[in-house]
Amino acid sequence: MSQPLEGQVALVTGASRGIGHEIAMELARQGADVVVAARSKDRVEPVAQEIEKLGRKSLALELDVANLEQVQESAKVIGEALGKVTVLVNNAGVTRDQLLARMKADDWNQVLQINLNGTFYCTKVFSRDMMRARSGRIINISSVIGTIGNAGQTNYAASKAAVHGLTRSVAKELGSRGVTVNAIAPGYIQTAMTQELGEDVQASLLKSIPLGRLGEPGDIAKVVSFLASPSAAYITGQVIHVDGGMVMA
Ligand SMILES: NC(=O)c1ccc[n+]([C@@H]2O[C@H](COP(=O)([O-])OP(=O)(O)OC[C@H]3O[C@@H](n4cnc5c(N)ncnc54)[C@H](O)[C@@H]3O)[C@@H](O)[C@H]2O)c1
């Protein structure tokens, strides 16, 4: 029986661990060939091997999304190895938390450079072939913090709110070309990024989550694979909060 993503070539940035790793695996389970990209090739090679064990093609790629030249170069490398990217998942992201009064310009710039400019660079480069093909899926991983804000995360919140604006604008530009563009805003998902939070912070967070648990990477990955699938053909320009009910608009 054919699978929903058969014939698709997906690129997942920041796929070495956490949410990106699980997104890459889920897309492969649903039939896609998957390029797994991160700043260090060594870290994504095991992920590519896992994908190949599922009978799918994969490519482990060294890619810093904050470097436009590397992004442009990667499009050529992927094209030769697996073909044109039809599903782009902008997942790579970082935090540099600090109260505004103590935040250094470097903390601000680094977070904006990776979370926002990296999303812009990849979207610009990989949407070109999607427009030509008159089909494609772009899925940006933002955060509930981009919607509700958070003390100590002005840089991160600004970067993720900007991704929401970018998502809606690109969706308007590319809709007539058959390309859908959506963002998934995760709540608190159990990964290395949230392990840094102390136990008391985690306990108080739980009180703000109606479903009463932190999320798992699979909670996000399943929504990504739905948005990439033919079933989601009429959804574009949306910011979907996947957060156990933390944000209700
Ligand atoms: N974990 C959460 O609770 C949570 C909540 C909301 C949003 N998010 C978002 O989900 C995404 C994944 O987060 P995670 O929790 O899995 O984090 P993580 O730190 O475990 O993984 C982040 C990944 O991004 C990669 N990365 C960082 N900078 C990069 C760069 N310049 N180029 C390429 N890759 C780079 C890292 O190597 C890693 O693979 C991020 O965009 C994050 O902001 C996470």
The ligand as a Gaussian input file, in Angstrom:
#p B3LYP/6-31G(d) Opt

LIG

0 1
 N       11.600000      21.891000      23.211000
 C       10.605000      22.740000      23.326000
 O        9.879000      22.754000      24.322000
 C       10.281000      23.695000      22.220000
 C        9.172000      24.513000      22.394000
 C        8.833000      25.401000      21.403000
 C        9.581000      25.466000      20.242000
 N       10.667000      24.664000      20.096000
 C       11.411000      24.794000      18.840000
 O       11.575000      23.526000      18.247000
 C       12.795000      23.493000      17.501000
 C       13.616000      22.284000      17.950000
 O       13.873000      22.415000      19.333000
 P       14.436000      21.240000      20.255000
 O       13.768000      21.352000      21.555000
 O       14.415000      19.947000      19.525000
 O       15.917000      21.788000      20.466000
 P       17.332000      21.060000      20.475000
 O       18.263000      22.064000      21.051000
 O       17.236000      19.705000      21.072000
 O       17.608000      20.890000      18.912000
 C       17.853000      22.004000      18.090000
 C       18.489000      21.525000      16.826000
 O       18.810000      22.657000      16.013000
 C       20.160000      22.538000      15.609000
 N       20.722000      23.860000      15.299000
 C       20.936000      24.892000      16.142000
 N       21.490000      25.913000      15.468000
 C       21.612000      25.516000      14.177000
 C       22.104000      26.131000      12.996000
 N       22.622000      27.380000      12.988000
 N       22.055000      25.437000      11.833000
 C       21.569000      24.192000      11.810000
 N       21.098000      23.547000      12.888000
 C       21.125000      24.220000      14.060000
 C       20.843000      21.830000      16.760000
 O       22.062000      21.277000      16.356000
 C       19.785000      20.780000      17.072000
 O       19.855000      19.714000      16.148000
 C       13.490000      24.822000      17.749000
 O       13.211000      25.710000      16.685000
 C       12.828000      25.324000      19.023000
 O       12.864000      26.719000      19.135000
 C       11.044000      23.779000      21.065000

